[in-house]
Amino acid sequence: MRVIPSIVVSIVLLTGCKKAQPSAPYVATGGDVNIVADDNGFTPSKVEIPKGKATRLVFKRTSDGTCATDVVFPELSVKKPLPLNQPVVIEVPVGEARTYAFHCGMGMFKSSVVVQ
């Protein structure tokens, strides 16, 4: 009897987080960068920004059919909910060249910001 609940939980988790092909990197020049969270994950999935140029990432979740209901930046100790159709702003430190990984709350959709 315990096998059935485990199977149901596995199916729910897998259908809520469909893996998508990564999009091409977005090369920013500073300012705001819009990132959409939808059934395909985060688009663009990789953002490149110049070192020293203040940049804000503006996340907007546009679908209920995804597990990307949160955005997590482990290195920055940031976890923010992504309410449906509402912008959520995260400022990225740009003082040194490095990569900041980010992902959905379940870790299924993985993306990054590269400061160079």
N, C-alpha and C positions, 0 to 999 in steps of 0.2 A: 503493500500500500504506500510506502514512502517513496517508491520510485516514480509514481505518477505525479506528485507535486514537484519533484525535481525536474521532470521532463517539461511540465507546464512552465515553470520558471525559466528554464533554458530557452524554450520557444519564444516566450515573451521578450527576453533579453535580446535574442538574435534578431527578431523582427523589428525591434525598436531601434537597432543600431546597424544599419546597412552600410557596409564599407563602400566608398566611392573612389574613383580615380582622382589623384591629386591634380589641382589646377596649376596653371603656369604661375611662377612667382610674380608678385606684383612689386614693382620697383617704385617706391615712394620718394618724394622729395621733401618730406616733412609735412606738418599739418595733420589733417584727419584722414584716416584710411578706413573705408567702410568694409566690413566683413559680414557676410550673410551666413547664418547658421540655418541649414535646411536639411532635407532628406539626403543630400549629398555630403553633408559635413560642413566644414568651413570653407567659404570661397571669398577671396583667394586663400589657399591653404598655406602659402608661404609668402611672407612680406619681407622685402629688403628695404632697409632705411639707412640713410647716411648718418654716420657718427656725428653727434653734436646738433642734429636737427630735431627740435622738439616734435614729437609725433604722438598722436592719440589714435588708438584703435577704437572704432565705433562698431560694436557688434549689434546685429539685429536678427533675432530668430523669426523666421517666416513660416514655420511649419510645426504642427503638433505631432507629426509622424516621425520624430527623430529623438534620439537620446541626448542631443545637444541642448539641453535645457539649462546647463551651466557652462561656464568657461573657467578653466583652471590654469594658472601659471605657477607651477611648483617652485621655480627659483625665486619668484617674487612673493611667495606665500599669499597669492590672490586666488580666491574662488568667488565668482559672482554669478548669481542666477541670471538667466536670460529670459525675461518675460516675453511672451509672444508679441511681436510687432512693436516693441519698445526699444529704443537705442540704449545701449550700455557702454559707457566710455571707460577705457583703461589706458592710462598713460604709461609709456614704455621708457625706461631709463636709456638714454642715448650717450652717456658719457664715455663708454668704452666699447670697443668692438667685441661682440659676443652674440651668441644665439640664445634666445629665450623660447623654450618649447611651450606650447599650450595645447590643451585638449578638452574634450567634453568631460562632464562629471564622471562618466563611466570609463574614460580612457580609450574609447573606441575610435573617435575621430581625433587624429593627431596632426598638429600644425606647428609652424614656427615663425618667429620674427628674427631676422638676421640684421644686426647693427654692424655696418662695415664702413 
